[in-house]
């Protein structure tokens, strides 16, 4: 038997995946773009770069997981609450809001070491669903995490499921934070201005970000003009909701 690598077909397959990555624009503003880096959200919506091979492959993993694992158990609910659009997934394993994430983080990681954005997303959906359906807040969610590399020792991957329990005040405070992000984001859009780099994001979001070089270039320009943001102002945006 002879093995002959076929990079041409591999490239065609990647192109097909990339066409699916962007999809149709979501209503403005959307929970996910407000939770994630506002700079990247702006670029993705108004000045998108071509999708990278890395983004396409990560997207493929996520879509594959959703179609294989969740399709028989998934119920989608979307709408608008207080000017913010959302799409929440329900998993009938527990009849509560549920999300499935994939990550290269080790399965040994403590939940507190997982991306804060996952927690903020769950909190946002708990609030939005209760207000949209006009029902009492469940104050609970489910998070399923597929650790692609397991514990970085065979066997891998590893699937872990976490039941999240919230305090009502925690849910409300997170929504207030989200509404503040909405005001910031929409103000930048109205001014046709990209949100300032390294200001409205968590540090880990810069990893593998296609816009990182743009942000670094803009930061250099700001520094040359003496327009750097004081470190304490920068750190406040990263403070987790408590």
C-alpha angles and dihedrals in degrees: 000000000000125000116209118180114228109202092166093063091041089056091049091051091050091050090053090051092047091056088060097045100077096039120168117336113261120235113278120280106020128186094241096051091048093050095046126064107307091211092056092042090055093049092046092053102038109015107023122180120217112281112262124229089248093054091047094052094046089049090051091054092050095047092046092053092049094050096045102039108024108033096089091043103037129107118176125210122183137170146116128286122181092341096311123110121216142179113199126188121220120203113204089213085088106359090240136109108289136183132192117209133180122207144168089224114119117262086232090071117114113241088247089064093057120100111291088219091071090058092045091050092052091048091049093051092048090056096040095048093049093049094043094050092035093232132130114278113264090208089207138095140171125236120192114191124193107202100204093198096038108207089332087264127086131304102058151198104044128198120210127179123203127195108214121208120192138189115236090238090054091054093048095046091051090052091051088053090050092051089052089053089049091056092049093047096047091046090056091047091050089052092045087236129140112237110254115274121254091010109089100038146074112254094242091060090074091067110105090353110154090214096053094102090052091051092048091050092049090047091054090051092049091049091051089052092047092246101128116143114243111255094239091055090049093050094051091066090056094052109119120239110258 
